[in-house]
């Protein structure tokens, strides 16, 4: 749906832009010439000036041209903002709890990871690349029509182990390294039993310290690891992942309720949409089944959630 919207937005911008430029360069000058000609004819025939109302009528563009003139600047601004700066998204599930909740409306930075054209999504300007711990929106590799949001765990060349609900990361060995890095366990510090929205029995919240970043995750002590369903990669253990060049490994913060890279593999760099940087609005849609109001009408505004995403 997002792809179709981008195509439609580009098409409207191009069409209205062509009309806008045609009016500036040709149609408006032609209307002015007609006014001058009409004024000269009026002076020759009756010796009087054309009424102001007549001049205004002659200078007015057609309804189609006038609409394009009014719409083009707005549409062009929206296209530039949405394609190259920030794009709004809505969180549709709880896979990123407690960081993001169902009903959060977020802003995604589109230029942090390089600028892409809005239709073919080919990168034409390099800026930076994702870091471990970034929350990213990307095109789901198995169906690029769908947008997913997860947290970056592994960069190209990293080895990742997720064993007994503990995360281990071995950074890619660089040519400049005198010795290749060893596996580092990401320390999870228990903070509380989670009792927030969509809480489940046995769900605990931890603070994960991933190198130079910290974020919150959830683990459910009543849910067994689903190792046998993990993505299988030649040359690695069942719970180990070697991130290929040009790819990233991602996981949801709600570790036992997230369909992420553990199950389907890696995110190609070209599938990246941008970095989720802020929550600009958050609605609670909790409603009892006997409510007469539609489910899409919010029951509450969670002002306390508005702000930067960690």
N, C-alpha and C positions, 0 to 999 in steps of 0.2 A: 504493500500500500504506500509506504514512504517513497519507493522508487517511482510509482505512478504519479504521486503528488509532485515530486521533483520535476518529472518530465512535463506535466501540465503547467507548473509554475514557470519553467523555462520557456515553454511555447507561448504562454500569454505574454511574458516579458518581451520576447522577440517580436511578436506581432504588434503589440502596443508600442514598442520601441521604434519599429519601422514607421508606423503611422505618426508617431511623435516627431521623428526626424524629418519625415516627408512634409509635415505641416510647417516645421520651423524653416526648412530650406526651400520649399516650393509652394505649398498650398496657401500659407499666410501671406507671402509676397504677392501671389496671384489675387488674393482677396483685396489687398491694398491697391493693386493696380486697377481693379474693378471700381473701387471707391473713387479713385482719382478720375477715372474715365466717366463715371456717373456724375461727379461734381462738374467736370468740364462740359458735359452735355447739358446739365441743368443751367449752367451760366449762359451757354449759347442760346438755349431755347427761351428761358424766362428771366435770365439775369439774376437769379437768386441762388443762395447756397442750399445744399441738401440739408434737410432736417437731421438733427442729431440721431433721432430714432432710426431713420433710414440708414445712416452710416453704421450704426450699431448692428442693424440687421444684416447688412452686407458683409460686415467683418466677422459675423458669427460662423464658426465651422459647422459642418453637418453633425448630427447627433452621434454618429459612429466615431468621427474624428475627435469630437469634444470629449467623449467618454475615454478614448485612448489617451488623450492629453492629460486628463485628470488621473487616470489609473496608473499609467506607466511609472511615474516617480515612486509611487507607493509600492507597486509590485517589484520594481527593481531593488528598492531598499530591502523588502522582505527576502528576495532571492539572495542578495549579498549577505544579509544577516544570517539567514538559515543555512546557506551553503558554505560560508567561509568563516563565520564567527561563532554563533551560538544557535543551537537548535533545542527546542523543548521536547521532552519525552515524559511519558507517564509510566510509572512502575506498575506492572500488571500482576505481580506475584510476590511471594514471600521468600524467594530464593536468596535475597541479599539482606534478610533480617540479621541483626538488628540495625544495620547501617541504613538500609532503605526499606520502607514498608509499602505494602499495597495501598495505593492512594496518594503516594508522593509524586509530585510533579517536579522534574529536575531540568537543569540546564546542562547541555553537553557542549564543551569547548571543541570546536571543529578545526581550529588551526594549530593546536599544540602538537599534533602528530603529522603536520604537513597539510598543504592545501590540495584539494581534489576538485575536479570538475563535477558538477551536481548530477550529471546523467550517467556517464560511463565510469565515473569515480576513479579516473586515472590521476595519480599524483603528479602535479606540475611544479610544486615548490616544497622543498624539504625544510622542516623546522626542527623537530625533535622526535624521539621515540618513547614508547611507554616504559615506565619504571616499575619494578616490583612494588606492589601495594596500590597502584593506580586502579581506580574503578573506571572501567571502560565499557562503552557501547559498541557493538560490532554486529556484522551480518552473520547470522547463524550459519556455520559452514555447510551443514546438511540441507539448509533451505535459506538461501540468501535473501528471500523476501521477508524474513522474520528478523527483527532486531532483538538481540540479547544484551544483558548487562551482567558483568561479573567482575571479579578482581584479578588483576594480573599477578600470577604467582611465579611463573618462569619466563625468562627471556631466551632468545635463540642461543642454543648450546648448553643451557642449564640442564641438570638432571634433578628430577623431582621424585621424592618418595612420599607417599601418604599411607602410613602404616599404623594400625591401631589408633586411628584418629589423631595421629601426630604427623606434622609436616616437616620434611627434611629437604633442604635445598643445597645443591652443589653448583656453584656458579661456573659459568663457562670459563675454560682455561684460555687466557689470552697469550699472545706471543710474547708480550712484555713481562709475563709472570715468571719469576724465577722458580716458583713451585706452584703447581696447580692447587686451587682451593680444595678443601675437604668438605664433606657434608656438614651443614649447620642445621641444628634442630631449631625450629621456630618455637620459642617459649610461649606457651599459653598460660596466662595467670587467671585463675578463677576469680570472678568478680561477684556474681550473684546467680541465684536461680531465676531464670527468665520468666517474668509474668506479664510481659507486654502484649500487644496485639497478636493474635493467632498463636498464643503460647500453647505448647504441648507438654504433657506430663513427662518429666525427666529431662526437660530442656534447660541447659545451663549456659551462662554467658561467660566468655573469657576475653581477656585482652591479649591479642597476639602481637608480639614484637618482631616485626619482619625487617631485619637490618636497621635502617634509619627511620622506619615508619611504624606506627602502632595503629591498630584498628580492632574493632570488636567482632567476635564470631560467636556462633551458637553451635553446640553439640548436644545431641540427645542421647543420654546414657542408656536409654531403652531400645535404641536402634542399632542393629548389628551392621558392621561394615559390609558393603556390597561389592567386595573385591572381585568376585567372579564375573561381575558385569562390567568391569573396567575395560577401557580401550586397550587392545592388545597390540604391542609394538615389538617387532623382532629384535632380539638381542637385549631385552630388558626383563626384569622380574614382573610379576603380575601387577604389583602395586608401584611400579617405577615407570617414569616417563622421561625420555630424552627429547628435548625441544628441538625440532629441526630448524635449520637456517630460514630466516624470513617468517617465522611463526612465533606464537606466544601460547603459554599454558595458563588457563584461567580456572578459577573456582568461585563458587558462591560462598558468602559468609555464613549462610545457614547450611552448614556442611552436610547434614543428614537429609536435607530437603532441597537439593539443587542438582539439576541436570546440567553438568558442566564438563570441562575437559577430561575429567577422569573417565567419562563414559563415551565421549565421541571424539576425543583427540585434541587437535590444536587449532588455533585461530590464525589463518594467513594474514600477513601484514596488510594486504589489500582489502581485507574485510573490516578493518578498523573504521569506526565512524568518528569517535572522539572520546574525550575524557569527561566523565561526569564530575562536575565541580561544585554544584550547589543545588539545594532544594529551594524552589521559589514559592511553592505552595504545597500544602498537605491536607487532604480530606480524609475523614473517617466515614466509611460507608457501612459500618456495622448496623444491621437492621434485623429485627425479628421476622420470622417467616410469616407471621400474621399481619404484618404492616401493610397498609393499603397504598403506601407510597412506592414508586418504582425504585429498584435497587440502585440506580445510577444517581439518585439524589443524595448528596452528602448529609450525614447526620451531625457532623461537627467539623470545625476547622482546627487543625493541630498547628497553631502558630508557633509553638515551641520547637517544632522540627525545621522551621525555615532557617537556612544558613548553609555554610560550607559543608562539603562531604569529606570525611576523613577516610 
